[in-house]
Amino acid sequence: MVARPTSTARQELGEELRRLRGTARGADVAAGLGWSESKLSRIETGRTGITESDLERLLTWYGVTAPVGSRLQGLARRGRTRAWWTPYRSALPAPYDEYVALEAEAVAMCEWEAQIVPGLLQTDEYARAVIGAGAGIADAATADRRLALRMARQAVLTRDPPPRLTVVLDESVLHREVGGPGVLRRQLQHLVDASRRPGVELRILPFRAGAHAALAESFVIFDFEGHSRAAVVHSEGMTGGLFRMKPDDVRIYRDGFADLHKRTLSVEESRAAVARWSDGVGSSVTGALS
């Protein structure tokens, strides 16, 4: 089992502790343990970790024994662990920190992208061009830290076992000369190579597919091992991303992705299309995929 990273471990632990509290008032539980109510609230919302001794006292108060207690103690230990991306946090907006945690934990990701190559499949020069074009980048040092993090995130694809990554790209992504023709050409060549990696499924949605259920936005669906936690959808905007966890919302996005997937080229056709277009980048070759 892949160990949950810091922020998601704290979040899951907090949710479990809130469930164990049931209908008891937080103020009463906190008073009984000699804590402030704000301390209990911070633990339950995942804003802070909990020490081993404090967790033992809280579980005793709730009458929790093994194996539930052992699982919660494991979550608490991971919640106190320094996340690998901590050195980059000064360059990140708050929601992005949670995105990285979800990406590190997920066993499967389904991503639809209408504008650019997804971060996990970007080359460094393509990523630099994307980051440089983004709003809200204060200085070169911040851009460099974000680039370093984006490249480091790609290590998730080499873990054992790797997550299942299913990516659907709009055909327009193959045409958009992010960073210029040379950068795009090398990025598309990299996509061809990445599409052969274990666990990676790359599909292209051709222009001829017409209108579809996901015209409104790009998004990624995160799924997790067994029933360790519910699926999460993330959609990106200019001022930050949105996380959606309500089952009905997730179902709508799954249906949208399924609609996209059935309209795509096959894996082999998609790989051939990317390779063919990479050969024509910067030349007089134009036209949609046939």
C-alpha atoms as an extended CHARMM CRD file, in Angstrom:
* protein
*
       290  EXT
         1         1  MET       CA              0.0000000000        0.0000000000        0.0000000000  PROA      1               0.0000000000
         2         2  VAL       CA              1.2540000000        3.4870000000       -0.8450000000  PROA      2               0.0000000000
         3         3  ALA       CA              1.6710000000        5.6180000000        2.2920000000  PROA      3               0.0000000000
         4         4  ARG       CA             -0.5960000000        8.6270000000        2.3000000000  PROA      4               0.0000000000
         5         5  PRO       CA              1.2600000000       11.9370000000        2.2050000000  PROA      5               0.0000000000
         6         6  THR       CA              1.0360000000       14.4660000000        4.9930000000  PROA      6               0.0000000000
         7         7  SER       CA             -1.9730000000       16.6080000000        4.1230000000  PROA      7               0.0000000000
         8         8  THR       CA             -4.2620000000       13.7660000000        3.0550000000  PROA      8               0.0000000000
         9         9  ALA       CA             -3.2870000000       11.6330000000        6.0530000000  PROA      9               0.0000000000
        10        10  ARG       CA             -4.1820000000       14.4750000000        8.4080000000  PROA      10              0.0000000000
        11        11  GLN       CA             -7.4320000000       15.0760000000        6.5690000000  PROA      11              0.0000000000
        12        12  GLU       CA             -8.4660000000       11.4330000000        6.7430000000  PROA      12              0.0000000000
        13        13  LEU       CA             -7.4920000000       11.1660000000       10.4130000000  PROA      13              0.0000000000
        14        14  GLY       CA             -9.4580000000       14.3220000000       11.2220000000  PROA      14              0.0000000000
        15        15  GLU       CA            -12.5500000000       12.9980000000        9.4410000000  PROA      15              0.0000000000
        16        16  GLU       CA            -12.3210000000        9.7060000000       11.3520000000  PROA      16              0.0000000000
        17        17  LEU       CA            -11.9380000000       11.4750000000       14.6930000000  PROA      17              0.0000000000
        18        18  ARG       CA            -14.8940000000       13.7390000000       13.9330000000  PROA      18              0.0000000000
        19        19  ARG       CA            -16.9820000000       10.6500000000       13.1250000000  PROA      19              0.0000000000
        20        20  LEU       CA            -15.9200000000        8.9930000000       16.3840000000  PROA      20              0.0000000000
        21        21  ARG       CA            -16.9910000000       12.0830000000       18.3370000000  PROA      21              0.0000000000
        22        22  GLY       CA            -20.5020000000       11.5810000000       16.9980000000  PROA      22              0.0000000000
        23        23  THR       CA            -23.0640000000       13.8550000000       18.6260000000  PROA      23              0.0000000000
        24        24  ALA       CA            -20.8040000000       14.8710000000       21.5200000000  PROA      24              0.0000000000
        25        25  ARG       CA            -20.0110000000       18.5690000000       21.6660000000  PROA      25              0.0000000000
        26        26  GLY       CA            -16.4290000000       19.4330000000       20.7700000000  PROA      26              0.0000000000
        27        27  ALA       CA            -16.2780000000       21.7810000000       23.7390000000  PROA      27              0.0000000000
        28        28  ASP       CA            -17.1990000000       18.9450000000       26.1270000000  PROA      28              0.0000000000
        29        29  VAL       CA            -14.5960000000       16.5440000000       24.6760000000  PROA      29              0.0000000000
        30        30  ALA       CA            -11.8950000000       19.2060000000       24.7370000000  PROA      30              0.0000000000
        31        31  ALA       CA            -12.7250000000       20.1680000000       28.3230000000  PROA      31              0.0000000000
        32        32  GLY       CA            -12.6180000000       16.5420000000       29.4280000000  PROA      32              0.0000000000
        33        33  LEU       CA             -9.0970000000       16.2020000000       28.0100000000  PROA      33              0.0000000000
        34        34  GLY       CA             -7.9020000000       19.5610000000       29.3110000000  PROA      34              0.0000000000
        35        35  TRP       CA             -7.5910000000       20.9570000000       25.7560000000  PROA      35              0.0000000000
        36        36  SER       CA             -8.9110000000       24.0790000000       24.1540000000  PROA      36              0.0000000000
        37        37  GLU       CA            -11.8120000000       23.6070000000       21.7630000000  PROA      37              0.0000000000
        38        38  SER       CA             -9.7150000000       25.2080000000       18.9940000000  PROA      38              0.0000000000
        39        39  LYS       CA             -7.0510000000       22.5030000000       19.4230000000  PROA      39              0.0000000000
        40        40  LEU       CA             -9.6050000000       19.7480000000       18.8450000000  PROA      40              0.0000000000
        41        41  SER       CA            -11.0340000000       21.6570000000       15.8960000000  PROA      41              0.0000000000
        42        42  ARG       CA             -7.6010000000       22.0190000000       14.2560000000  PROA      42              0.0000000000
        43        43  ILE       CA             -7.0010000000       18.2730000000       14.6240000000  PROA      43              0.0000000000
        44        44  GLU       CA            -10.4240000000       17.3550000000       13.2170000000  PROA      44              0.0000000000
        45        45  THR       CA            -10.0200000000       19.6440000000       10.2080000000  PROA      45              0.0000000000
        46        46  GLY       CA             -6.5000000000       18.3910000000        9.4670000000  PROA      46              0.0000000000
        47        47  ARG       CA             -4.9070000000       21.8060000000        9.9580000000  PROA      47              0.0000000000
        48        48  THR       CA             -2.4970000000       20.3780000000       12.5060000000  PROA      48              0.0000000000
        49        49  GLY       CA             -1.0810000000       16.9980000000       13.4070000000  PROA      49              0.0000000000
        50        50  ILE       CA             -1.5720000000       15.1790000000       16.6960000000  PROA      50              0.0000000000
        51        51  THR       CA              1.0500000000       13.7260000000       19.0010000000  PROA      51              0.0000000000
        52        52  GLU       CA              1.0610000000       10.0320000000       19.8370000000  PROA      52              0.0000000000
        53        53  SER       CA              0.1790000000       10.6560000000       23.4720000000  PROA      53              0.0000000000
        54        54  ASP       CA             -2.6790000000       13.0380000000       22.5990000000  PROA      54              0.0000000000
        55        55  LEU       CA             -4.1160000000       10.5260000000       20.1480000000  PROA      55              0.0000000000
        56        56  GLU       CA             -3.9530000000        7.7450000000       22.7430000000  PROA      56              0.0000000000
        57        57  ARG       CA             -5.8630000000        9.9190000000       25.2160000000  PROA      57              0.0000000000
        58        58  LEU       CA             -8.4800000000       10.8410000000       22.6010000000  PROA      58              0.0000000000
        59        59  LEU       CA             -8.9910000000        7.2410000000       21.4790000000  PROA      59              0.0000000000
        60        60  THR       CA             -9.3210000000        6.1210000000       25.1120000000  PROA      60              0.0000000000
        61        61  TRP       CA            -11.9470000000        8.8390000000       25.6260000000  PROA      61              0.0000000000
        62        62  TYR       CA            -13.8790000000        7.4920000000       22.6270000000  PROA      62              0.0000000000
        63        63  GLY       CA            -13.4070000000        3.8710000000       23.7110000000  PROA      63              0.0000000000
        64        64  VAL       CA            -11.5160000000        2.9060000000       20.5540000000  PROA      64              0.0000000000
        65        65  THR       CA             -9.3420000000       -0.2110000000       20.5390000000  PROA      65              0.0000000000
        66        66  ALA       CA             -7.3360000000       -2.1290000000       17.9120000000  PROA      66              0.0000000000
        67        67  PRO       CA             -7.4800000000       -2.5790000000       14.9560000000  PROA      67              0.0000000000
        68        68  VAL       CA             -9.1710000000        0.8060000000       14.4090000000  PROA      68              0.0000000000
        69        69  GLY       CA             -6.8250000000        2.4440000000       16.8810000000  PROA      69              0.0000000000
        70        70  SER       CA             -3.7520000000        1.0140000000       15.1380000000  PROA      70              0.0000000000
        71        71  ARG       CA             -4.9060000000        2.3250000000       11.7550000000  PROA      71              0.0000000000
        72        72  LEU       CA             -5.5230000000        5.7970000000       13.1590000000  PROA      72              0.0000000000
        73        73  GLN       CA             -2.1230000000        5.8080000000       14.8480000000  PROA      73              0.0000000000
        74        74  GLY       CA             -0.5680000000        5.0000000000       11.4620000000  PROA      74              0.0000000000
        75        75  LEU       CA             -2.3950000000        7.9320000000        9.8850000000  PROA      75              0.0000000000
        76        76  ALA       CA             -1.1650000000       10.1870000000       12.6880000000  PROA      76              0.0000000000
        77        77  ARG       CA              2.4490000000        9.1360000000       12.1380000000  PROA      77              0.0000000000
        78        78  ARG       CA              2.1880000000        9.8880000000        8.4250000000  PROA      78              0.0000000000
        79        79  GLY       CA              0.5010000000       13.1680000000        9.2300000000  PROA      79              0.0000000000
        80        80  ARG       CA              3.5320000000       14.1870000000       11.2670000000  PROA      80              0.0000000000
        81        81  THR       CA              5.9230000000       13.2210000000        8.4700000000  PROA      81              0.0000000000
        82        82  ARG       CA              7.4530000000       15.9800000000        6.4070000000  PROA      82              0.0000000000
        83        83  ALA       CA              5.9670000000       15.7990000000        2.9050000000  PROA      83              0.0000000000
        84        84  TRP       CA              8.5100000000       15.4680000000        0.0990000000  PROA      84              0.0000000000
        85        85  TRP       CA              7.2540000000       18.6770000000       -1.5290000000  PROA      85              0.0000000000
        86        86  THR       CA              7.6260000000       20.7790000000        1.6470000000  PROA      86              0.0000000000
        87        87  PRO       CA             10.6880000000       22.6850000000        0.2780000000  PROA      87              0.0000000000
        88        88  TYR       CA              8.5310000000       23.9490000000       -2.6140000000  PROA      88              0.0000000000
        89        89  ARG       CA              5.5750000000       25.1290000000       -0.5310000000  PROA      89              0.0000000000
        90        90  SER       CA              6.6260000000       28.7830000000       -0.4740000000  PROA      90              0.0000000000
        91        91  ALA       CA              6.0520000000       28.8800000000       -4.2320000000  PROA      91              0.0000000000
        92        92  LEU       CA              2.6580000000       27.1800000000       -4.1580000000  PROA      92              0.0000000000
        93        93  PRO       CA             -0.8750000000       28.4980000000       -3.7630000000  PROA      93              0.0000000000
        94        94  ALA       CA             -2.6050000000       26.6200000000       -0.9420000000  PROA      94              0.0000000000
        95        95  PRO       CA             -4.9430000000       24.4480000000       -3.0850000000  PROA      95              0.0000000000
        96        96  TYR       CA             -1.9780000000       23.2100000000       -5.1500000000  PROA      96              0.0000000000
        97        97  ASP       CA             -0.4280000000       21.6850000000       -2.0520000000  PROA      97              0.0000000000
        98        98  GLU       CA             -3.4730000000       19.4540000000       -1.6810000000  PROA      98              0.0000000000
        99        99  TYR       CA             -3.3990000000       18.6460000000       -5.4050000000  PROA      99              0.0000000000
       100       100  VAL       CA              0.1620000000       17.3310000000       -5.1120000000  PROA      100             0.0000000000
       101       101  ALA       CA             -0.8630000000       15.2370000000       -2.0960000000  PROA      101             0.0000000000
       102       102  LEU       CA             -3.7840000000       13.6880000000       -3.9900000000  PROA      102             0.0000000000
       103       103  GLU       CA             -1.5940000000       12.9880000000       -7.0080000000  PROA      103             0.0000000000
       104       104  ALA       CA              0.9940000000       11.2660000000       -4.8340000000  PROA      104             0.0000000000
       105       105  GLU       CA             -1.6440000000        9.0610000000       -3.1930000000  PROA      105             0.0000000000
       106       106  ALA       CA             -3.8710000000        8.1630000000       -6.1510000000  PROA      106             0.0000000000
       107       107  VAL       CA             -3.7490000000        4.7090000000       -7.6930000000  PROA      107             0.0000000000
       108       108  ALA       CA             -5.6240000000        5.8950000000      -10.7970000000  PROA      108             0.0000000000
       109       109  MET       CA             -6.0700000000        9.2600000000      -12.5230000000  PROA      109             0.0000000000
       110       110  CYS       CA             -8.3270000000       10.1240000000      -15.4590000000  PROA      110             0.0000000000
       111       111  GLU       CA             -7.4020000000       13.4940000000      -16.9420000000  PROA      111             0.0000000000
       112       112  TRP       CA             -9.0390000000       15.5600000000      -19.6640000000  PROA      112             0.0000000000
       113       113  GLU       CA             -7.0360000000       18.4910000000      -20.9910000000  PROA      113             0.0000000000
       114       114  ALA       CA             -8.2210000000       20.8610000000      -23.7160000000  PROA      114             0.0000000000
       115       115  GLN       CA             -5.3680000000       23.3700000000      -23.6960000000  PROA      115             0.0000000000
       116       116  ILE       CA             -1.9700000000       21.9640000000      -22.7220000000  PROA      116             0.0000000000
       117       117  VAL       CA             -0.1100000000       18.7400000000      -22.0370000000  PROA      117             0.0000000000
       118       118  PRO       CA             -0.7410000000       17.6470000000      -18.4000000000  PROA      118             0.0000000000
       119       119  GLY       CA              2.0290000000       18.3700000000      -15.8990000000  PROA      119             0.0000000000
       120       120  LEU       CA              2.9540000000       14.7110000000      -15.3650000000  PROA      120             0.0000000000
       121       121  LEU       CA              3.8060000000       14.3910000000      -19.0710000000  PROA      121             0.0000000000
       122       122  GLN       CA              5.4650000000       17.7680000000      -19.7070000000  PROA      122             0.0000000000
       123       123  THR       CA              9.1000000000       18.2920000000      -20.6820000000  PROA      123             0.0000000000
       124       124  ASP       CA             10.9990000000       20.8240000000      -18.6050000000  PROA      124             0.0000000000
       125       125  GLU       CA             11.1450000000       23.4170000000      -21.4040000000  PROA      125             0.0000000000
       126       126  TYR       CA              7.4300000000       23.0370000000      -22.1740000000  PROA      126             0.0000000000
       127       127  ALA       CA              6.6270000000       23.2980000000      -18.4540000000  PROA      127             0.0000000000
       128       128  ARG       CA              8.7480000000       26.4330000000      -18.1410000000  PROA      128             0.0000000000
       129       129  ALA       CA              6.8110000000       28.0610000000      -20.9800000000  PROA      129             0.0000000000
       130       130  VAL       CA              3.4730000000       27.1120000000      -19.3980000000  PROA      130             0.0000000000
       131       131  ILE       CA              4.4910000000       28.4010000000      -15.9670000000  PROA      131             0.0000000000
       132       132  GLY       CA              5.9310000000       31.5940000000      -17.4330000000  PROA      132             0.0000000000
       133       133  ALA       CA              2.6590000000       32.3480000000      -19.2020000000  PROA      133             0.0000000000
       134       134  GLY       CA              0.5710000000       31.8400000000      -16.0740000000  PROA      134             0.0000000000
       135       135  ALA       CA             -1.0000000000       34.6000000000      -14.0440000000  PROA      135             0.0000000000
       136       136  GLY       CA              0.2410000000       35.4070000000      -10.5630000000  PROA      136             0.0000000000
       137       137  ILE       CA              3.9240000000       34.4520000000      -10.9390000000  PROA      137             0.0000000000
       138       138  ALA       CA              5.6720000000       37.1000000000       -8.8840000000  PROA      138             0.0000000000
       139       139  ASP       CA              9.3060000000       36.5230000000       -9.8640000000  PROA      139             0.0000000000
       140       140  ALA       CA             11.7540000000       34.2190000000      -11.6070000000  PROA      140             0.0000000000
       141       141  ALA       CA             12.6720000000       32.4400000000       -8.3690000000  PROA      141             0.0000000000
       142       142  THR       CA              9.0240000000       31.4380000000       -7.7990000000  PROA      142             0.0000000000
       143       143  ALA       CA              8.7730000000       30.1950000000      -11.3830000000  PROA      143             0.0000000000
       144       144  ASP       CA             11.9510000000       28.1470000000      -10.9220000000  PROA      144             0.0000000000
       145       145  ARG       CA             10.6050000000       26.4960000000       -7.7550000000  PROA      145             0.0000000000
       146       146  ARG       CA              7.3230000000       25.6550000000       -9.4630000000  PROA      146             0.0000000000
       147       147  LEU       CA              9.2130000000       24.1760000000      -12.3960000000  PROA      147             0.0000000000
       148       148  ALA       CA             11.3750000000       22.0790000000      -10.0680000000  PROA      148             0.0000000000
       149       149  LEU       CA              8.2810000000       20.7830000000       -8.2870000000  PROA      149             0.0000000000
       150       150  ARG       CA              6.5270000000       19.9510000000      -11.5470000000  PROA      150             0.0000000000
       151       151  MET       CA              9.4850000000       17.8850000000      -12.6890000000  PROA      151             0.0000000000
       152       152  ALA       CA              9.7620000000       16.1850000000       -9.2850000000  PROA      152             0.0000000000
       153       153  ARG       CA              6.0690000000       15.2540000000       -9.3650000000  PROA      153             0.0000000000
       154       154  GLN       CA              6.6870000000       13.0630000000      -12.3940000000  PROA      154             0.0000000000
       155       155  ALA       CA              8.4790000000       10.5330000000      -10.1860000000  PROA      155             0.0000000000
       156       156  VAL       CA              5.0260000000        9.2410000000       -9.2460000000  PROA      156             0.0000000000
       157       157  LEU       CA              4.9360000000        7.5070000000      -12.6450000000  PROA      157             0.0000000000
       158       158  THR       CA              8.0280000000        5.4540000000      -11.7620000000  PROA      158             0.0000000000
       159       159  ARG       CA              6.8850000000        4.1370000000       -8.3880000000  PROA      159             0.0000000000
       160       160  ASP       CA              6.1580000000        0.4140000000       -7.9680000000  PROA      160             0.0000000000
       161       161  PRO       CA              3.4270000000       -0.1750000000       -8.8980000000  PROA      161             0.0000000000
       162       162  PRO       CA              2.7950000000        2.9650000000      -10.9610000000  PROA      162             0.0000000000
       163       163  PRO       CA             -0.6160000000        4.6350000000      -10.9140000000  PROA      163             0.0000000000
       164       164  ARG       CA             -2.9390000000        4.0980000000      -13.8790000000  PROA      164             0.0000000000
       165       165  LEU       CA             -2.9170000000        7.3520000000      -15.8140000000  PROA      165             0.0000000000
       166       166  THR       CA             -5.5310000000        7.7750000000      -18.5450000000  PROA      166             0.0000000000
       167       167  VAL       CA             -5.1460000000       11.0560000000      -20.4210000000  PROA      167             0.0000000000
       168       168  VAL       CA             -7.4540000000       12.4220000000      -23.0920000000  PROA      168             0.0000000000
       169       169  LEU       CA             -6.0070000000       15.3920000000      -24.9820000000  PROA      169             0.0000000000
       170       170  ASP       CA             -7.9510000000       17.6240000000      -27.2960000000  PROA      170             0.0000000000
       171       171  GLU       CA             -6.4040000000       17.7400000000      -30.7650000000  PROA      171             0.0000000000
       172       172  SER       CA             -5.7990000000       21.4660000000      -30.2610000000  PROA      172             0.0000000000
       173       173  VAL       CA             -3.0600000000       20.6050000000      -27.7330000000  PROA      173             0.0000000000
       174       174  LEU       CA             -1.0150000000       19.1370000000      -30.5860000000  PROA      174             0.0000000000
       175       175  HSD       CA             -1.2550000000       22.4120000000      -32.5210000000  PROA      175             0.0000000000
       176       176  ARG       CA             -0.6470000000       24.9830000000      -29.7670000000  PROA      176             0.0000000000
       177       177  GLU       CA              3.0080000000       26.0470000000      -30.0670000000  PROA      177             0.0000000000
       178       178  VAL       CA              3.7200000000       26.4960000000      -26.3630000000  PROA      178             0.0000000000
       179       179  GLY       CA              7.2940000000       27.7600000000      -26.1530000000  PROA      179             0.0000000000
       180       180  GLY       CA              7.6110000000       27.8110000000      -29.9420000000  PROA      180             0.0000000000
       181       181  PRO       CA              7.7620000000       25.1250000000      -32.6580000000  PROA      181             0.0000000000
       182       182  GLY       CA             10.9270000000       23.4510000000      -31.3720000000  PROA      182             0.0000000000
       183       183  VAL       CA              9.6300000000       23.1060000000      -27.8200000000  PROA      183             0.0000000000
       184       184  LEU       CA              6.3250000000       21.7150000000      -29.0560000000  PROA      184             0.0000000000
       185       185  ARG       CA              8.0400000000       19.2590000000      -31.3870000000  PROA      185             0.0000000000
       186       186  ARG       CA             10.1680000000       17.8480000000      -28.5630000000  PROA      186             0.0000000000
       187       187  GLN       CA              7.1540000000       17.7710000000      -26.2560000000  PROA      187             0.0000000000
       188       188  LEU       CA              5.1540000000       15.7180000000      -28.7420000000  PROA      188             0.0000000000
       189       189  GLN       CA              8.0630000000       13.3280000000      -29.2100000000  PROA      189             0.0000000000
       190       190  HSD       CA              8.1760000000       12.9690000000      -25.4270000000  PROA      190             0.0000000000
       191       191  LEU       CA              4.4330000000       12.1990000000      -25.4220000000  PROA      191             0.0000000000
       192       192  VAL       CA              5.0000000000        9.3590000000      -27.8700000000  PROA      192             0.0000000000
       193       193  ASP       CA              7.6060000000        7.8680000000      -25.5330000000  PROA      193             0.0000000000
       194       194  ALA       CA              5.4630000000        8.4510000000      -22.4330000000  PROA      194             0.0000000000
       195       195  SER       CA              2.4850000000        6.7070000000      -24.0650000000  PROA      195             0.0000000000
       196       196  ARG       CA              4.5000000000        3.4680000000      -24.0280000000  PROA      196             0.0000000000
       197       197  ARG       CA              5.1350000000        3.5670000000      -20.2770000000  PROA      197             0.0000000000
       198       198  PRO       CA              3.4130000000        1.0060000000      -18.0240000000  PROA      198             0.0000000000
       199       199  GLY       CA              0.1210000000        2.3390000000      -16.7130000000  PROA      199             0.0000000000
       200       200  VAL       CA             -0.1010000000        5.2730000000      -19.1530000000  PROA      200             0.0000000000
       201       201  GLU       CA             -2.9570000000        5.4300000000      -21.6580000000  PROA      201             0.0000000000
       202       202  LEU       CA             -2.8700000000        8.4210000000      -23.9880000000  PROA      202             0.0000000000
       203       203  ARG       CA             -5.7780000000        9.1820000000      -26.3040000000  PROA      203             0.0000000000
       204       204  ILE       CA             -6.4690000000       12.0760000000      -28.6430000000  PROA      204             0.0000000000
       205       205  LEU       CA             -9.9090000000       13.6030000000      -29.1000000000  PROA      205             0.0000000000
       206       206  PRO       CA            -10.0170000000       14.6990000000      -32.7570000000  PROA      206             0.0000000000
       207       207  PHE       CA            -11.7400000000       17.8730000000      -33.9150000000  PROA      207             0.0000000000
       208       208  ARG       CA            -14.2570000000       15.7950000000      -35.8200000000  PROA      208             0.0000000000
       209       209  ALA       CA            -15.6100000000       14.4610000000      -32.4980000000  PROA      209             0.0000000000
       210       210  GLY       CA            -17.6370000000       17.6570000000      -32.2900000000  PROA      210             0.0000000000
       211       211  ALA       CA            -19.5100000000       18.7140000000      -29.1640000000  PROA      211             0.0000000000
       212       212  HSD       CA            -19.0680000000       16.5700000000      -26.0690000000  PROA      212             0.0000000000
       213       213  ALA       CA            -19.9770000000       16.4730000000      -22.3830000000  PROA      213             0.0000000000
       214       214  ALA       CA            -16.7500000000       18.0980000000      -21.1240000000  PROA      214             0.0000000000
       215       215  LEU       CA            -16.6430000000       21.2780000000      -23.2110000000  PROA      215             0.0000000000
       216       216  ALA       CA            -16.8320000000       23.4820000000      -20.1020000000  PROA      216             0.0000000000
       217       217  GLU       CA            -13.5010000000       22.6940000000      -18.4040000000  PROA      217             0.0000000000
       218       218  SER       CA            -10.4600000000       20.4860000000      -18.0840000000  PROA      218             0.0000000000
       219       219  PHE       CA            -10.3300000000       18.1970000000      -15.0430000000  PROA      219             0.0000000000
       220       220  VAL       CA             -8.7250000000       15.1800000000      -13.3990000000  PROA      220             0.0000000000
       221       221  ILE       CA            -10.4230000000       12.4240000000      -11.4020000000  PROA      221             0.0000000000
       222       222  PHE       CA             -8.3490000000       10.8930000000       -8.5820000000  PROA      222             0.0000000000
       223       223  ASP       CA             -9.1470000000        7.3730000000       -7.3950000000  PROA      223             0.0000000000
       224       224  PHE       CA             -7.5950000000        5.7070000000       -4.3540000000  PROA      224             0.0000000000
       225       225  GLU       CA             -6.7700000000        2.2140000000       -3.1820000000  PROA      225             0.0000000000
       226       226  GLY       CA             -9.7510000000        0.1060000000       -2.1560000000  PROA      226             0.0000000000
       227       227  HSD       CA            -12.0760000000        2.1310000000        0.0110000000  PROA      227             0.0000000000
       228       228  SER       CA             -9.3230000000        4.1720000000        1.6730000000  PROA      228             0.0000000000
       229       229  ARG       CA            -11.0960000000        7.3610000000        0.6560000000  PROA      229             0.0000000000
       230       230  ALA       CA            -13.6590000000        8.6220000000       -1.8260000000  PROA      230             0.0000000000
       231       231  ALA       CA            -12.7190000000        9.8220000000       -5.3010000000  PROA      231             0.0000000000
       232       232  VAL       CA            -11.8920000000       13.5010000000       -5.7910000000  PROA      232             0.0000000000
       233       233  VAL       CA            -12.2650000000       15.6710000000       -8.8920000000  PROA      233             0.0000000000
       234       234  HSD       CA            -10.0630000000       18.7070000000       -9.4960000000  PROA      234             0.0000000000
       235       235  SER       CA            -10.8140000000       21.3310000000      -12.1250000000  PROA      235             0.0000000000
       236       236  GLU       CA             -8.4830000000       24.2290000000      -12.8890000000  PROA      236             0.0000000000
       237       237  GLY       CA             -9.2390000000       27.9480000000      -13.1490000000  PROA      237             0.0000000000
       238       238  MET       CA             -7.2150000000       31.1210000000      -13.5550000000  PROA      238             0.0000000000
       239       239  THR       CA             -7.4440000000       31.9470000000       -9.8570000000  PROA      239             0.0000000000
       240       240  GLY       CA             -6.9850000000       28.4100000000       -8.5510000000  PROA      240             0.0000000000
       241       241  GLY       CA             -8.4780000000       24.9580000000       -8.7130000000  PROA      241             0.0000000000
       242       242  LEU       CA            -11.6910000000       23.5350000000       -7.2990000000  PROA      242             0.0000000000
       243       243  PHE       CA            -12.0100000000       20.1740000000       -5.5410000000  PROA      243             0.0000000000
       244       244  ARG       CA            -15.2610000000       18.2630000000       -5.8060000000  PROA      244             0.0000000000
       245       245  MET       CA            -15.9370000000       15.2750000000       -3.5410000000  PROA      245             0.0000000000
       246       246  LYS       CA            -19.7270000000       14.8960000000       -3.4810000000  PROA      246             0.0000000000
       247       247  PRO       CA            -20.6010000000       11.5170000000       -5.0310000000  PROA      247             0.0000000000
       248       248  ASP       CA            -23.1450000000       13.0620000000       -7.3980000000  PROA      248             0.0000000000
       249       249  ASP       CA            -20.5640000000       15.5860000000       -8.6430000000  PROA      249             0.0000000000
       250       250  VAL       CA            -17.9240000000       12.8920000000       -9.1450000000  PROA      250             0.0000000000
       251       251  ARG       CA            -20.4300000000       10.7800000000      -11.0670000000  PROA      251             0.0000000000
       252       252  ILE       CA            -21.1320000000       13.6610000000      -13.4710000000  PROA      252             0.0000000000
       253       253  TYR       CA            -17.4180000000       14.0210000000      -14.1890000000  PROA      253             0.0000000000
       254       254  ARG       CA            -17.0290000000       10.2570000000      -14.6520000000  PROA      254             0.0000000000
       255       255  ASP       CA            -19.8680000000       10.3050000000      -17.1540000000  PROA      255             0.0000000000
       256       256  GLY       CA            -18.2330000000       13.2370000000      -18.9270000000  PROA      256             0.0000000000
       257       257  PHE       CA            -14.9020000000       11.4420000000      -19.1250000000  PROA      257             0.0000000000
       258       258  ALA       CA            -16.5930000000        8.2920000000      -20.4110000000  PROA      258             0.0000000000
       259       259  ASP       CA            -18.2430000000       10.3500000000      -23.1470000000  PROA      259             0.0000000000
       260       260  LEU       CA            -14.8550000000       11.8010000000      -24.0980000000  PROA      260             0.0000000000
       261       261  HSD       CA            -13.1310000000        8.4240000000      -24.0280000000  PROA      261             0.0000000000
       262       262  LYS       CA            -15.5570000000        6.7570000000      -26.4250000000  PROA      262             0.0000000000
       263       263  ARG       CA            -15.0260000000        9.5820000000      -28.9710000000  PROA      263             0.0000000000
       264       264  THR       CA            -11.2280000000        9.3590000000      -28.9910000000  PROA      264             0.0000000000
       265       265  LEU       CA             -8.8370000000        7.7200000000      -31.3810000000  PROA      265             0.0000000000
       266       266  SER       CA             -7.5570000000        4.3300000000      -30.2400000000  PROA      266             0.0000000000
       267       267  VAL       CA             -4.3020000000        4.1470000000      -28.3000000000  PROA      267             0.0000000000
       268       268  GLU       CA             -2.3910000000        3.1310000000      -31.4200000000  PROA      268             0.0000000000
       269       269  GLU       CA             -4.0910000000        5.7590000000      -33.5940000000  PROA      269             0.0000000000
       270       270  SER       CA             -3.4590000000        8.4220000000      -30.9550000000  PROA      270             0.0000000000
       271       271  ARG       CA              0.2490000000        7.5780000000      -30.7090000000  PROA      271             0.0000000000
       272       272  ALA       CA              0.5700000000        7.6360000000      -34.5030000000  PROA      272             0.0000000000
       273       273  ALA       CA             -1.2520000000       10.9720000000      -34.6960000000  PROA      273             0.0000000000
       274       274  VAL       CA              1.0480000000       12.5860000000      -32.1250000000  PROA      274             0.0000000000
       275       275  ALA       CA              4.1330000000       11.2490000000      -33.9100000000  PROA      275             0.0000000000
       276       276  ARG       CA              2.8470000000       12.4060000000      -37.2870000000  PROA      276             0.0000000000
       277       277  TRP       CA              2.0420000000       15.8920000000      -36.0290000000  PROA      277             0.0000000000
       278       278  SER       CA              5.4060000000       16.2370000000      -34.2530000000  PROA      278             0.0000000000
       279       279  ASP       CA              7.1040000000       15.6790000000      -37.6020000000  PROA      279             0.0000000000
       280       280  GLY       CA              5.0990000000       18.5290000000      -39.1220000000  PROA      280             0.0000000000
       281       281  VAL       CA              5.4560000000       21.1460000000      -36.3580000000  PROA      281             0.0000000000
       282       282  GLY       CA              6.9140000000       24.3620000000      -37.7400000000  PROA      282             0.0000000000
       283       283  SER       CA              6.4500000000       23.2930000000      -41.3560000000  PROA      283             0.0000000000
       284       284  SER       CA              3.7370000000       24.1470000000      -43.8140000000  PROA      284             0.0000000000
       285       285  VAL       CA              1.8180000000       20.9980000000      -42.8550000000  PROA      285             0.0000000000
       286       286  THR       CA             -1.6300000000       21.9510000000      -41.6170000000  PROA      286             0.0000000000
       287       287  GLY       CA             -5.0170000000       20.3750000000      -41.1970000000  PROA      287             0.0000000000
       288       288  ALA       CA             -6.9550000000       18.2880000000      -38.7330000000  PROA      288             0.0000000000
       289       289  LEU       CA             -6.2700000000       14.6440000000      -37.9140000000  PROA      289             0.0000000000
       290       290  SER       CA             -7.9640000000       12.3150000000      -40.3340000000  PROA      290             0.0000000000
